[in-house]
Amino acid sequence: MKEYILTAEVVEPICLAKRQEAGNIYETLDYIPGRLIWGALASLTGIRPGKKPGDEFLEVFFSDNVIFSNLYPTDETKAFRSKPIPLSARALKEAPGFKEDELPDLPGRYGKGIWDWLMDGIPEDVVKEEYEKYPGFYIYDPPNCKKVSIPKFYLTQHERDSVRGVSKEGRLFVRELFQRGEAFLGFIRSISADGDKVLEWLFGEIGSKAGINLEIPIGRSPGRINLTVEDAMSCSKHPLYKELSTLNSDGIFTITCVSDTIVLDQFLRPLKYVPKDLVLRELYGVIKTCEVIRHFSAAEVIRGWSGVYQRPCEDEVAIAKGSAFLFKYGLGDGKKSEDLIRTLNELQKRGLGLRKAEGFGEISINDTFHHEYKRCPEEGR
C-alpha cells in the first residue's frame, strides 16, 4: 500500500454546486469531492477521446485499487484533516457546540458540549426536545475536539439588456463561493501490491507533485485551486487513520461513514444503511455472526455534472456521510481478536461499497468520537 496526502488551497474563488443548476441561487458544497480530483487528474494524463487508455490508466482510475478521497476542511495550521460530525451526535439547543467552540451569535460564550448516542442509545430520562443534530466537520486534536467551518461569500451576477442598457428582468444569479486561501486535506491511496509504481506513473504523467493547478469553471470566470502532493510516510501531518490496537471487550465495533457510501442489495436497489450481510462478506471467515445493535443513518442523493458531455450525471442514492452503525459480532472458529483487528484495518483502508476510486465509501472503524462523547455534556465533554 502507498499513500500520499493532498493539500488543496483556493487560489481563485470556487463554487462546487450542490446540485444541477436551477433557479437563481447556487449553493456550494462544504468540501471538495474526491471524484472532482479523480476526473481532473485523469484529464491531465494526456488521455483524449478516441485514444485507447493504457493498463496503468485503467489501474489508477477504474480499478478501485487507487482511492481519491474527499478533501475536507482544515484549520489555520493545515495540519489536521477534519471529518464529518456523526449523525449520532447531539447538542443542546441553548448552546450548541463543543466546549472549545465559541457561539457565533454570542461572542465570549462557548458551547455546552456534544453528546453521542450511538454507544449507549438515547437515555430514558433525556428530554429529546432540548437537543438537536449538530452537522458540520470537526477536528480531533487530543484531548479536544473543535468544529471547523469554511467562510463563504456570495457573488451576484446579472445579464445585461443590450437594447436598453440595463439588467434584464429575472436574470439575476447568486453564487456561493469559497474564499481565497481556504485549505482542504485528503489523500490518494493505492491498496494494490505495486501501489508505489502505479502512483509514480500517475505523477510522471502529470509532470509534478507540487503546485498542480486545477481550474474549475464558474460561469465565465474559472475558479482555481492549487493541489500539493506529499508522501504520507515523510509528512509531519496528523495521520489520517490510527491503527486499531484494541476492541471492545463486549464484542462490538462501530462503522462510521466518513464519505457518502453507495451500497446496493442483490436486486441492485440502493440501501440507506450498512447491512449485516455486507459486513459478514467483508469479514468472511473471521466472524461467524453479526447483527446491527443501533444505527443513526440517512440517505443522500448524489448529483453530478459531466464536463465532457455537458449534461447531468445519473443520480445515485447513497448512505450519507456521518452515518454511524454499532455492530455486535461473534468470532469464527479458531479466530482471535488479532485476526479481527487486522481484517478491520484492511477494510478501513479499502472502504465499503461502490465507486471507491471517486471518494465514496470511506469509513472509520471504532471511531474515537463515539467513545469520547458518549457522556452527557454536563458530565464531561
GIHU-V144848 format. One record per backbone hydrogen bond with DSSP energy under -1.0 kcal/mol. NH is the residue of the N-H (numbers start at 0). CO is the residue of the C=O. Records with the same first field share a line. If there is no record, write none. Layout:
NH->CO / CO
//
This chain:
1->189
3->187
4->229
5->185
6->227
7->183
8->225
9->181
10->223
11->223
17->26
25->173
28->15
31->70
36->32
37->33
38->34
39->35
40->36
41->37
42->38
44->41
50->47
57->53
58->54
59->55
60->56
61->57
66->188
67->356
68->186
70->31
71->184
73->182
77->74
81->72
82->137
84->135
86->321
88->85
89->114
90->131
92->129
100->97
102->108
108->105
110->100
111->94
112->96
114->89
115->372
116->87
125->122
129->126
130->127
131->90
137->82
138->145
140->143
143->140
145->138
147->136
152->176
154->174
156->172
158->170
160->165
164->160
167->158
170->167
172->156
173->23
174->154
175->25
176->152
177->13
178->150
180->9
181->178
183->7
184->71
185->5
187->3
188->66
189->1
190->64
194->191
197->193
198->194
199->195
200->196
201->197
202->198
203->199
204->200
205->201
206->202
211->226
213->224
215->222
220->217
222->215
223->11
224->213
225->8
226->211
227->6
228->208
229->4
231->2
237->78
250->247
252->326
254->324
255->363
256->322
257->361
258->361
260->318
264->268
267->264
270->262
278->274
279->275
280->276
281->277
282->278
283->280
285->282
286->282
287->329
288->329
290->327
292->325
293->325
295->323
299->317
301->315
305->310
309->305
312->303
315->301
317->299
318->260
319->297
321->256
322->319
323->295
324->254
325->293
326->252
327->290
328->250
329->288
331->285
334->331
339->335
340->336
341->337
342->338
343->339
344->340
345->341
346->342
347->343
348->344
349->345
350->346
351->360
353->261
357->354
358->355
359->354
360->259
363->255
365->253
369->366
371->367
372->368
378->375
//
